[in-house]
Amino acid sequence: EMRANESLEVFAPPGTDDAAFRKLCEDAAEVKETAEREKVKASFEKKLAGIQDKLAREERELAEDEAELAARKREETVKHAETIFGLFTKRRSSLSGSMTKRRMTAQAKEDVEESVAAIAAFKKDIADLEEAYADEIQAVEDKWDEIIAQETTIPLNPFKKDIDVNVFGLAWLPYHIIQDEDGLHELPGYTPE
């Protein structure tokens, strides 16, 4: 019988001990496992790069939104002060301008909150993706550990077609047959030396 791991295409001749056969299987599996790990890593890095680009874009947008919110708050404060000052002087200003500034400040605040929420979502996506990557790598390792353990034995049955004649010879030993009153006797036709 011959030991084999058909999934890895590893075959060991009869008489191979357990440690040597396991080493053969581990070496064959390592090559295939490394290739599969690289494929998983490349997919992970591609997805991670996409999320990180979106995160960086959103962080830039947050900085812009925060700057706009600060400017809107200043404008709103100035407009409110101008409206209040206008009430005590002859100069009239409408409340609608003040309300418009308030609406624009509220919109800027919503933009900041939206960017903060998007950044939190992207960070959660990155954490989830890293966890999924770790799980996938573990699954690859488990798969190849299981494949390494798949040992079978293959019976080697000889067939006539598998026989190769390496040496052929012909031997001739001459002898004589003599008949006497006791019957037939066989005598060697040569003298042994």
ZAMARGU-4260 file (C-alpha; in steps of 0.2 Angstrom, whole numbers, plus 5000, padded with zeros to 4 digits):
<rodrens>
0) 5000/5000/5000 | 5005/5018/4996 | 5001/5033/5007 | 4993/5047/4998 | 4984/5064/5000
5) 4975/5065/4984 | 4969/5083/4988 | 4987/5089/4988 | 4993/5077/4975 | 5006/5070/4987
10) 5010/5051/4986 | 5023/5043/4997 | 5031/5026/4993 | 5028/5011/5005 | 5038/5012/5021
15) 5037/5031/5023 | 5035/5036/5041 | 5022/5047/5048 | 5033/5062/5051 | 5040/5062/5033
20) 5023/5060/5025 | 5016/5074/5036 | 5031/5085/5031 | 5027/5082/5012 | 5009/5086/5015
25) 5013/5102/5024 | 5025/5108/5011 | 5013/5105/4997 | 4999/5114/5007 | 5009/5129/5012
30) 5011/5134/4994 | 4993/5133/4990 | 4988/5141/5007 | 5000/5155/5004 | 4992/5158/4986
35) 4974/5158/4994 | 4980/5170/5008 | 4987/5182/4995 | 4971/5182/4986 | 4960/5185/5001
40) 4973/5199/5006 | 4972/5207/4989 | 4953/5208/4990 | 4953/5214/5008 | 4966/5228/5004
45) 4955/5233/4989 | 4940/5235/4999 | 4949/5244/5013 | 4957/5256/5001 | 4940/5261/4995
50) 4933/5264/5012 | 4948/5273/5018 | 4946/5285/5002 | 4928/5288/5007 | 4933/5291/5025
55) 4947/5304/5020 | 4935/5313/5008 | 4922/5314/5022 | 4935/5320/5035 | 4939/5334/5023
60) 4921/5338/5020 | 4919/5338/5039 | 4933/5351/5041 | 4924/5362/5027 | 4907/5360/5036
65) 4914/5365/5053 | 4922/5380/5045 | 4906/5385/5036 | 4896/5382/5053 | 4908/5393/5062
70) 4906/5407/5049 | 4887/5405/5049 | 4887/5407/5068 | 4897/5423/5067 | 4885/5429/5053
75) 4870/5425/5062 | 4876/5433/5078 | 4881/5449/5068 | 4863/5449/5060 | 4854/5447/5076
80) 4864/5461/5084 | 4861/5472/5069 | 4842/5468/5070 | 4842/5472/5089 | 4852/5488/5086
85) 4840/5492/5072 | 4825/5491/5084 | 4832/5505/5095 | 4838/5516/5080 | 4829/5523/5066
90) 4837/5511/5054 | 4825/5497/5051 | 4830/5479/5046 | 4818/5465/5044 | 4817/5449/5054
95) 4817/5438/5039 | 4835/5442/5036 | 4839/5436/5054 | 4828/5420/5051 | 4837/5417/5035
100) 4854/5417/5044 | 4847/5406/5057 | 4841/5393/5044 | 4858/5394/5035 | 4867/5390/5052
105) 4855/5376/5055 | 4859/5369/5038 | 4877/5370/5041 | 4875/5361/5058 | 4866/5347/5049
110) 4880/5345/5037 | 4892/5344/5051 | 4882/5331/5060 | 4879/5321/5044 | 4898/5321/5041
115) 4901/5315/5059 | 4889/5301/5056 | 4896/5296/5040 | 4914/5296/5047 | 4908/5285/5062
120) 4899/5273/5049 | 4915/5272/5039 | 4926/5268/5054 | 4913/5254/5059 | 4914/5247/5041
125) 4933/5247/5043 | 4932/5237/5059 | 4919/5225/5052 | 4930/5223/5037 | 4945/5219/5047
130) 4935/5207/5058 | 4929/5198/5042 | 4947/5197/5035 | 4953/5189/5051 | 4939/5176/5050
135) 4942/5173/5032 | 4961/5170/5035 | 4956/5158/5049 | 4944/5149/5038 | 4958/5147/5025
140) 4970/5140/5038 | 4957/5128/5045 | 4953/5122/5027 | 4971/5118/5024 | 4974/5110/5041
145) 4959/5099/5037 | 4966/5095/5019 | 4983/5090/5027 | 4974/5078/5038 | 4966/5069/5023
150) 4977/5054/5022 | 4972/5038/5012 | 4981/5022/5007 | 4981/5016/4989 | 4983/4998/4987
155) 4996/4994/4974 | 4991/4979/4963 | 5003/4973/4950 | 4998/4970/4933 | 5006/4961/4919
160) 5007/4977/4909 | 5018/4984/4923 | 5031/4971/4922 | 5047/4977/4913 | 5060/4963/4908
165) 5077/4970/4912 | 5087/4953/4910 | 5083/4938/4900 | 5093/4922/4900 | 5093/4904/4894
170) 5101/4890/4903 | 5104/4872/4895 | 5109/4857/4906 | 5112/4842/4895 | 5108/4825/4901
175) 5107/4807/4895 | 5093/4794/4897 | 5099/4776/4899 | 5089/4761/4900 | 5095/4745/4909
180) 5086/4731/4917 | 5081/4742/4932 | 5072/4755/4920 | 5076/4772/4914 | 5090/4782/4922
185) 5094/4800/4919 | 5113/4804/4919 | 5121/4822/4918 | 5129/4826/4901 | 5142/4836/4909
190) 5155/4835/4923 | 5152/4847/4937 | 5167/4856/4943
</rodrens>
